[in-house]
């Protein structure tokens, strides 16, 4: 289950409800309701299945940002 990180949205989505893609800033899905970017990380499960986990803190924390 994924949760939209947009504070005014917060809608929960099943993985089958969203499209995960790379828009140039890493893997993410856009909330189908509000369009907010929600970042995920890809893992390969022991059985060979591809699993995505939502990243906590993104997009609010940007460790690679330089001023």
C-alpha distances in whole Angstrom, upper triangle without the diagonal:
4,7,10,13,16,17,18,15,12,10,7,6,5,6,9,10,10,13,13,17,19,21,24,22,19,16,14,12,14,13,14,15,17,17,16,16,12,13,12,14,14,15,17,17,20,20,20,16,15,11,10,9,9,12,13,16,17,18,20,22,24,26,27,29,33,35
4,7,9,12,14,16,12,10,8,6,5,6,7,10,10,9,12,11,15,17,18,21,19,17,14,11,10,11,10,12,13,14,14,13,12,9,10,9,12,14,15,18,18,21,22,21,18,15,12,9,8,7,10,11,13,13,15,17,18,20,23,24,25,29,31
4,6,9,10,12,9,6,6,4,6,9,10,13,12,11,14,14,17,18,19,21,19,18,15,12,11,11,9,11,11,12,13,11,11,8,11,11,14,16,18,21,21,25,25,25,22,19,16,13,11,8,10,10,12,12,13,15,17,19,22,24,25,28,30
4,6,8,9,6,5,5,6,8,11,12,14,12,11,13,13,16,17,17,20,17,17,15,11,9,8,6,9,9,9,9,7,8,6,10,11,15,18,20,23,24,27,28,27,24,21,18,15,13,10,11,11,12,11,11,13,16,18,21,23,23,26,28
4,6,9,7,6,8,10,11,14,15,18,16,14,16,15,17,17,17,19,16,16,15,12,11,10,9,12,12,10,11,8,8,6,9,12,15,18,21,24,25,28,30,29,26,22,19,16,13,10,10,9,9,8,8,9,12,15,18,20,20,23,25
4,6,5,6,9,11,13,17,17,20,17,15,17,17,18,19,18,20,18,18,17,14,12,10,9,12,10,8,9,6,8,8,12,15,18,21,24,27,28,32,33,32,29,26,23,19,17,13,13,12,11,11,10,10,14,16,20,21,21,24,25
4,5,6,10,12,15,19,20,22,20,18,21,20,22,23,22,23,21,21,20,17,16,14,12,15,13,11,13,10,12,12,15,17,21,24,27,30,31,34,35,34,31,28,25,22,19,16,15,13,12,13,12,11,15,18,21,23,22,25,26
4,6,9,13,15,19,21,23,20,19,21,21,23,24,23,25,23,23,22,19,17,15,12,14,11,9,12,10,13,14,17,20,23,26,29,32,33,36,37,36,33,30,27,24,22,18,18,17,16,16,15,15,18,21,24,26,25,28,28
4,6,9,12,15,17,19,16,15,18,19,21,22,21,24,22,22,20,17,14,12,9,11,8,7,10,9,12,12,15,18,21,24,27,30,30,34,34,33,30,27,24,21,19,16,17,16,16,15,15,15,19,21,25,27,26,29,30
4,6,10,13,15,17,15,14,17,18,20,22,22,24,22,21,19,16,14,12,9,12,10,10,12,10,12,11,14,16,19,22,24,27,27,31,31,31,27,25,22,18,16,13,15,13,14,14,14,15,18,21,24,26,26,29,30
4,7,10,13,14,12,12,15,16,19,21,22,24,22,21,19,16,13,12,8,9,8,9,11,11,13,12,15,16,19,21,23,26,26,30,30,29,26,23,20,18,16,14,16,15,16,16,16,18,21,23,26,28,28,31,33
4,7,10,12,10,11,14,15,18,21,22,24,22,21,18,15,12,12,9,10,10,12,13,13,14,12,14,14,17,19,21,23,23,26,26,26,22,20,17,15,14,12,14,15,16,16,17,19,21,23,26,28,29,32,34
4,6,8,6,7,11,12,16,19,20,23,21,20,16,13,10,11,8,9,10,12,13,13,13,11,13,13,16,17,19,21,21,24,24,23,20,18,15,13,12,11,15,16,18,17,18,20,22,24,27,28,29,33,35
4,5,5,7,11,12,16,19,21,23,22,20,16,14,12,13,11,11,13,16,16,16,16,13,15,13,16,16,17,19,18,21,21,20,16,15,13,11,12,12,15,17,20,19,20,23,24,26,28,29,31,34,37
4,5,6,8,9,12,16,18,21,20,17,13,12,10,12,11,12,14,16,16,16,15,12,13,11,13,12,14,15,15,19,18,17,13,12,9,8,10,10,14,16,19,18,19,22,23,24,26,27,29,33,35
4,6,8,10,13,17,19,22,22,19,16,14,11,13,12,12,15,17,16,17,17,15,16,14,16,15,16,17,17,21,19,18,14,13,12,11,13,14,18,20,22,21,22,25,26,27,30,30,32,35,38
4,7,10,13,17,18,22,21,19,16,13,10,10,9,8,11,14,13,15,15,13,15,14,17,17,19,20,20,24,23,22,18,16,15,13,14,14,18,20,22,20,20,23,25,26,29,30,31,34,37
4,6,10,13,14,18,17,16,12,10,6,7,7,7,10,12,11,12,11,10,12,12,14,14,17,19,20,23,23,21,17,15,14,11,13,12,15,18,19,17,17,21,23,23,26,26,27,31,33
4,6,10,12,15,15,13,10,8,6,7,9,9,13,14,12,13,11,11,12,11,13,13,16,18,19,23,22,20,17,14,13,11,13,13,16,19,20,18,17,21,23,23,25,25,26,30,32
4,7,10,12,12,10,7,5,5,8,10,11,15,16,13,13,10,9,9,8,10,10,13,15,17,21,21,18,15,12,11,9,11,11,13,16,18,15,15,19,20,20,22,22,23,27,29
4,6,9,10,8,5,6,6,9,12,14,17,17,14,13,11,11,10,9,11,11,14,16,19,23,23,20,17,14,14,11,13,13,14,18,19,15,15,19,20,19,21,20,22,25,27
4,5,7,5,4,6,8,11,14,16,19,18,15,14,11,11,9,10,11,11,15,17,20,24,24,21,19,15,15,13,15,14,14,17,18,14,14,18,18,17,18,17,18,22,24
4,6,7,7,8,9,10,14,16,18,17,13,13,10,11,11,12,14,15,19,21,24,28,28,25,23,19,19,16,17,16,16,19,18,15,13,17,18,16,18,17,17,20,22
4,6,8,10,12,14,17,19,22,20,16,15,12,13,12,13,14,15,19,21,25,28,29,26,24,20,20,17,18,17,16,19,18,15,13,17,17,14,16,14,15,17,20
4,7,8,11,13,16,19,21,19,16,14,10,11,9,11,12,14,18,21,24,27,28,25,24,20,19,16,16,15,13,15,15,11,10,13,13,11,13,11,12,15,18
4,6,10,12,16,18,21,19,16,14,11,10,7,8,8,10,14,17,20,23,24,22,20,16,15,13,13,12,11,14,14,11,11,14,14,12,13,12,14,17,20
4,7,10,13,16,19,18,15,13,10,9,6,6,7,8,12,15,17,21,22,19,17,13,12,9,10,10,10,13,14,11,12,15,15,14,16,16,17,21,24
4,7,10,12,15,14,11,10,6,5,4,5,8,10,14,17,19,23,23,21,18,15,13,10,10,9,9,12,13,10,10,14,15,15,17,17,18,22,24
4,6,9,12,11,9,8,6,5,6,7,11,12,16,18,20,24,24,22,19,15,14,11,11,9,11,14,15,12,12,15,17,17,20,20,21,25,27
4,6,9,8,5,5,5,6,9,11,14,16,19,22,24,27,28,26,22,19,17,14,14,12,14,15,16,13,12,15,18,18,21,22,22,25,27
4,5,6,5,5,7,7,11,12,16,18,21,24,25,28,28,27,23,20,18,15,15,12,14,15,16,14,13,16,19,20,23,24,24,27,29
4,6,6,8,10,11,14,15,19,20,23,25,26,30,29,28,24,22,20,17,18,16,18,19,20,18,17,20,23,24,27,27,27,31,32
4,6,8,11,12,16,18,21,23,26,28,29,33,32,31,27,25,23,20,20,17,19,20,20,18,18,20,23,24,28,29,28,31,33
4,6,9,11,15,17,21,23,26,29,30,34,34,32,29,26,24,21,20,17,18,19,18,16,15,17,20,22,25,26,25,28,29
4,7,9,12,15,19,21,24,27,29,32,32,31,27,24,22,19,19,16,17,18,17,15,13,16,19,20,23,24,23,26,27
4,6,10,13,17,19,23,26,27,31,32,30,27,23,21,18,17,14,14,15,14,11,10,12,15,16,20,20,20,23,24
4,6,10,13,16,19,23,25,28,29,27,24,21,19,15,14,11,11,13,12,9,7,11,13,14,17,17,17,21,22
4,7,10,13,17,20,21,25,26,24,21,18,15,12,11,7,8,9,10,7,7,10,12,13,16,17,18,22,24
4,7,10,14,17,19,23,24,22,19,16,14,10,9,6,6,8,9,6,7,10,11,12,14,15,16,20,22
4,7,10,13,15,19,20,18,16,12,10,6,5,4,5,9,11,9,10,14,14,14,16,17,19,22,25
4,7,10,13,16,18,16,14,10,8,5,5,6,7,10,13,11,13,16,15,15,16,17,19,23,26
4,7,10,13,14,12,10,7,6,5,7,9,10,14,16,15,17,20,19,19,19,19,22,26,29
4,6,10,11,10,8,6,5,6,8,11,12,15,18,18,20,22,21,21,21,22,25,28,32
4,7,8,6,6,5,6,9,11,14,16,19,22,21,23,26,25,25,25,25,28,31,35
4,5,5,5,6,6,10,12,15,17,20,23,23,25,28,27,27,27,28,31,34,38
4,5,7,9,10,14,15,19,20,23,27,26,29,31,30,30,30,31,34,37,41
4,6,9,10,14,16,20,22,25,29,28,30,33,32,32,32,33,36,39,43
4,7,9,13,16,19,21,24,28,27,29,31,31,31,31,31,34,37,41
4,6,10,13,16,19,22,25,24,26,29,29,29,29,30,33,36,39
4,7,10,13,16,19,22,21,23,26,25,25,26,26,29,32,36
4,7,10,13,16,19,18,20,23,23,23,24,25,27,31,34
4,7,9,13,16,15,16,19,19,20,21,22,24,28,31
4,6,9,13,12,14,17,17,18,19,21,23,26,29
4,6,9,9,11,13,14,15,17,19,20,24,27
4,6,6,9,11,10,12,13,15,17,21,23
4,6,9,9,9,12,13,16,17,21,23
4,6,6,6,9,11,14,14,18,20
3,5,5,7,10,12,13,16,18
4,6,7,10,12,12,15,17
4,6,10,12,11,14,16
4,6,9,9,12,14
4,6,6,9,11
4,6,8,11
4,6,10
4,7
4
